[in-house]
Amino acid sequence: MDRFIPLSIPNFEGNEKKYVDDALDQGWVSTGGAYITKLEQELAKFLRTDNVAACQSGTAALHLSLAEAGVNPGDVVLVPPLTFIAAVNPVKYRFATPVFIDCDDSLCMDPVKLRDFCEQECDFADGTLRWQDKPVKAVVVVHVFGNLADMEAVMDVAERYNLKVIEDATEALGSRWTEGRFAGKYAGTAGDFGCFSFNGNKIITTGGGGAVTARDPKTVDHLRFLSTQAKTDPHYYIHDEVGYNYRMTNLQAALGVAQMEELPDFIGRKQRNYERYRAAFEGFSLAELLPFREGTESNKWFYSLCLDRSRIDAPLKEIILALREKGIESRPIWGLINEQLPYREEEAYRLEKAPYYAARVINIPSSTQITEEEIDYVADEVKRLLKGLCHG
Ligand SMILES: *Cc1c(COP(=O)(O)O)cnc(C)c1O
């Protein structure tokens, strides 16, 4: 049988079937039911926060956060160029204007360029930051691949300029700081809002789904209210605000409750698998396995290999296809969002690192089920391939 090692697949080794069957048996399949509340409680306990609202997707969590943050048509939101496009699209749903801020070597937003943009390109008066006369309201910070952004520095800038901070923690459930101002805090609980995703390839999955939290528990209540059609009076159909149909279903939540039981184990596996890859690529000069930030304990969701472009000029696509021949699924890091058709006219501020990494990072298999033997095989095949493509 031919070997195939997938990039990232879900893991249902626990109570998934049991809980989903139970939800079906009870007849609670839609946006009401005990599993939704249970999942919210389990998430809040895990994240050591007071209140979490479950919703339809990570994208919905981001959309709700921007609405709650008061981002309105014509406002500006500072966003990353090198991430999954769902981190940025909700800015357009609000008819706001994104401005792209570069990443640093962690692939997350560079707080120095963020500060420079606010300081040098904007005006700050009467507590409002303005760029080209438009109010700058918020910043979306993504913890890319589970690696935490430099939130301490980001929050310093945000606090100085009255910006709301939305943490896109969709890839970082379980990553936490171990040092500094946020020591002991989890991704998604350092900023004003934290967004999570339980899509198929995330560290836990509900098929599709997400969650949102906020610093103030009352804000989370309001986010939940907005996600359920903003029913001011549910019996007489009174709605004083425009709501959304963004609530998670009980079927999804049943899957989520089972996945939450396994989350600590999943994180442990991801961390051990990363260590094995790290040892395998130690001293290999044609590609570097990118590290995770010091002073943090990452969930190590996804692994990134960064090619030495002075000696390997093969396009990422060629490398990915060659690995596929060997039964190894890999993928290129994302194309830059500011280069996608709907975003080409938007401001991209001093991008240097984002295009640098976009041209040289591929992700290698990181499922929780991957075996040690498979990791060794992937590392050997990647090394063999890159040696063959190397010049000079
Ligand atoms: C997965 C992901 C999202 C969106 O989550 P969905 O649940 O798929 O809507 C947003 N941002 C980033 C960085 C992601 O990786």
The ligand as a Gaussian input file, in Angstrom:
#p B3LYP/6-31G(d) Opt

LIG

0 1
 C       -8.983000      29.125000      10.521000
 C       -8.722000      30.555000      10.601000
 C       -9.751000      31.521000      10.624000
 C      -11.186000      31.222000      10.362000
 O      -11.770000      30.255000      11.080000
 P      -13.069000      29.516000      10.452000
 O      -13.584000      28.778000      11.623000
 O      -12.572000      28.664000       9.353000
 O      -14.002000      30.569000       9.971000
 C       -9.420000      32.845000      10.807000
 N       -8.140000      33.230000      10.936000
 C       -7.120000      32.359000      10.870000
 C       -5.731000      32.864000      11.055000
 C       -7.371000      30.995000      10.686000
 O       -6.353000      30.136000      10.598000

